[in-house]
Each structure stands twice: as structure tokens, then as C-alpha cells.
Amino acid sequence: MLERVLEPEVMDSPDEATDYDRMDHSAVNRRFAADFLALRAGDTGLTLDVGTGTAQIPIELCRRSNTITLVAVDLADEMLKLARINVDRAGFTERIRIEKVNGRRMDYPEGHFAAVVSNSIIHHIPTPAECFAEMVRVCVAGGRLFVRDLHRPDNTTELEHLVRTYAGEANPHQRRLFAASLHAALTLDEVRMLVSDLGFAPETALLTSDRHWTWSVPKAPT
């Protein structure tokens, strides 16, 4: 098994933000939005997106649902600049609020959000247990937690195969970003240990593609 090699927690240069935004995440984003909305069951409460990056996930959710409203948070100023531009261009400024927030220490009250989602931020967090705990804390009892991220491959051969398969047409910097993200990701066993420590059944975290794990669970009432 590859050892975890951390990426910078905050991708905050203009080049990193621009290259990330220009990578083709469309298929992954569509699947994320469809999978989450299938579980949302008509709930119209406020949803939190942790580690929104350039707001691609909130925009896709709003395209697919006429009722969803979101707070989208990130810690990277350059990502947030592009997020605001993207939300404005998509016409969703009334439904998506962009805020600079540290996902490991959020100022929101306990149980503030009807649902909490996160796509591909956990691999940036040096202490992911803190981020998981915060997402649970700010989600209302009975609300939905839906977290997806990359899964760290077993070896460099598998990592290189994934980079060729899913970033083969990208530029060299984008390929390096994707490879670094895979190397920084958690394994399924590591995720299951983290959610188990928070009182959730470990099997609520599953491998959901050849490169992703997903943790999806309602927050049980206390």
C-alpha cells in the first residue's frame, strides 16, 4: 500500500485554481449530484458544501434541482474568486452563497444545515478526523451527510494507470495535480476507521468507483 503523501491543504495560487477549474470534472460532478439528490428526498433545507473549490458541485446541484439552496465554503482565496465568477455566470447567485471557511473549524452552530456534502476535499486535510467531526456537528439530526473523495491506490503502477485513464488528455500540471491528489487520498479502511470513531457503522463508507470512496449516512437523532 502506498504511504499517504500530503498535498498542500490550501491550493491558493492563480495557476492551481485555474488549472483545477479547467479540468474536465463534468462526469464526476454529474454523478455526485445525481447520487446526492436521489437521497435528498425532497428536503428543502440549506445544504453545506465543504471544500467547494470553484463551486462546480453547487452549480451542478442547482442545475438538477429547482429547490436546493447552498452555502459553499473553501479556504483558498483564488478558488473562491473563480467560484464567485462561476456562480454568477451560471445564474445561481440567489441560491449559492460563497464563504471563506476552514472546514476543520467552522463557525456555524451545531445542527445548522439540513445536509452536508463534500467532494474531493478530504485528501487535502492533514487531520481529516477534524473535518469529519465538523461536518457531523453542523448537520441537523436526521440530516444527510454525503462525502466523496479519491481512494489511494495500492501501488504506483495503479496510480499511474488512473492518471493515464482519467487525465491522459490533460496538461502536465493537471496530471501532476491528479497524481498528487491520489497519493494524498485516504484508503477505504482509513475512512471506515474515522467514521467508526464518530459512532457510525464503518460499512456506511463504500468504494463507489475505481478511484472514489463515498460515505453517505443520515445523522441519527441524539
N, C-alpha and C positions, 0 to 999 in steps of 0.2 A: 504493500500500500504506500502510495506517495505521502510524504510528510506534508502537512499544511504549510504553505509559504504565504505570508500575509501580503496583501496589496495595501496601498495607502487607504486609510479609512475614508478620506475625502478626495475625490477626483475633481480638482478645482483649478485646472488650467484651461484656457480657452480651447487649446488643441484637443485635450482629452474630452471635454464636453461636446465639442463639435463632431469629433470622430465617433463618439458614442451615439450621438443623436442621428448620425447619418448611416449607421449600421442598420441592416435590414432585420429588425426585430418583429416585423409585422405578423408573421405566422405564430410566433410565440406569444405575442401580445393578444392576438385574437383568441387563442386557446385559453390563455389566462382569464380573459374577460368572460368568455363563454362558460368556463368551468365555475367561476365565482358566481356569476349571475344565475346559474342553474340551482345554486344553493341558497340564493338570497330570499327566495320565497315571498317576493312582493314587499319586503320591508323597505320603507321609505326614509329610515333614519339616516343620519350623517355617517359617511364612511371615511375612515382614515387610511391614506396610502403612505406607508413608511418607506423612505428612500425612493422618492418618486423620480429622481433623475431629471429628465427633460419632460416629464408628465405624459409619457406615451400611454401608460396604463390608464390613468384617469380619463384621458381623451377617448380611448377605445371603449371604456365602460360607458361614457356618456353617449357615444355613438350607438350603443346597443340598448341603452335603457333611457327612457324619457323621464324617469323619476329619480334616478340616483343623483346625489349631491356629495361632494367630497372635499376634504381638506387634504392637500398633497404636500408632504414635508420632505425636506432634504437639508443637508448641512453644507452643500457645495454651492457657493455663490454663482459660479459660472453655469452650473447645471440649472439653477433656479432662473437665471436670466433667460436661458433658452426655453425653460418650462413656461414662463410667462408669455413669451412670444408664441409658442406653440398653442397654448390655450386660447390666446386672443385670436389667432388665425383660424382655429377650429370653431370659434364662436361659442365657447363654453365658459366665459368669464363669470357668468352668473351662477354657475353650478360647480366650479372648481376654484377653491381658494388655495393659493400657494403661500407657504410659510417656511421660514428657515428655522428648523428644529433639529436637535440632536436626538436621534431615535433611541439612544441609551438613557436619556434623561429628559423626558417630555414634561412640560408644564401643565398638561391637560389634567383635569380632575379624574379620579377613578370612575370608570363606567361612563365616560363622556361620549363614546361612539357606539353606534348600533352595529358596526362591523369594522374590522381592521384587516387590511390587506397589505401585502408586501411582495414585491417581485425583484429578486436578484440584488438585495442589499446585504443579506446576512454574510455573504463571503467577504464583504468589506469590513466587517466588525471584528476587532481583535478579541473582544469578550462578548460573544453572541448571546450568552445567557442573560446579560443585562437587557439586550434588545428584546428578546423573547418575553422576559418578565414585564417590561414596559408595555408591550403590545397587549399582553393579557390584562394588565392593570387598567388600561384606558378603555378596554372593551366592556360594554354593558353585560351584565349577567344574562345569559341566553343569546347573546350576540355571536356573530360568526367571526372566527379567526381563520384567515386563509393566507398562507405564506408559502411561496415557491422560490427556489433558488437552484443554482447549479450543484451537481453532485461531483465530488472529487474522484477522478478516475483511479484505478488501481495502480497504473504504471504510466511511464512516459509514452510508450507505444500507443496506448489507448487515448491518452491526451492528444497526441499528435494526429491521430485518426479523427478525433472530434473536431479539431481545428481545421483540418483539410475539408471535412464534410460540411461544416457549418460556417466557416469563414474563409473558404478557399478563394472566393472571389473578392474578398475584402483587401484593403491596402495593408502594407506590412505593419503599420502601427496598430490598426484594428485587430489584426491577427495576434499581435503580441498582447494586446489588452484581453482578448478572449482566452488565450493560453494562461495568462496570469490569473484571470478570474477562476478558471478551472482548478489551478493549483492552490488557490486560496479558499476554495469551497469546502464545505463540510461533507462528510460521508453520511449515509443514512443512519448508521449506528450512532454517530455523534449527535445527530439531530434527535434521534429517539431518546438518547440519554438526557438531553436538555429538556425535552418536553415532559419526560417522566419525572424529572426533578421538580417540575412545576405542577405535578399532580395529574397529568394527562396520560392516557394509555399510550404506550410507545408505538403501537400499531396504527395510531392516527397519522403518523408520518409514513409516507409511501414513496417508492420510486415511481414516477409518473411519465418518464421518457428515458431515452438512453443517456440523458445528461442532466435531468432535473429530479429533485425530490419535492414533494408537496406535503405541507402539514395543514390539514383542514379539520376544524372541530368547532362545535358550539361551546361557548364558555358556560360552564354549568353554574346555575344559581347557587349562591352561598347560603 
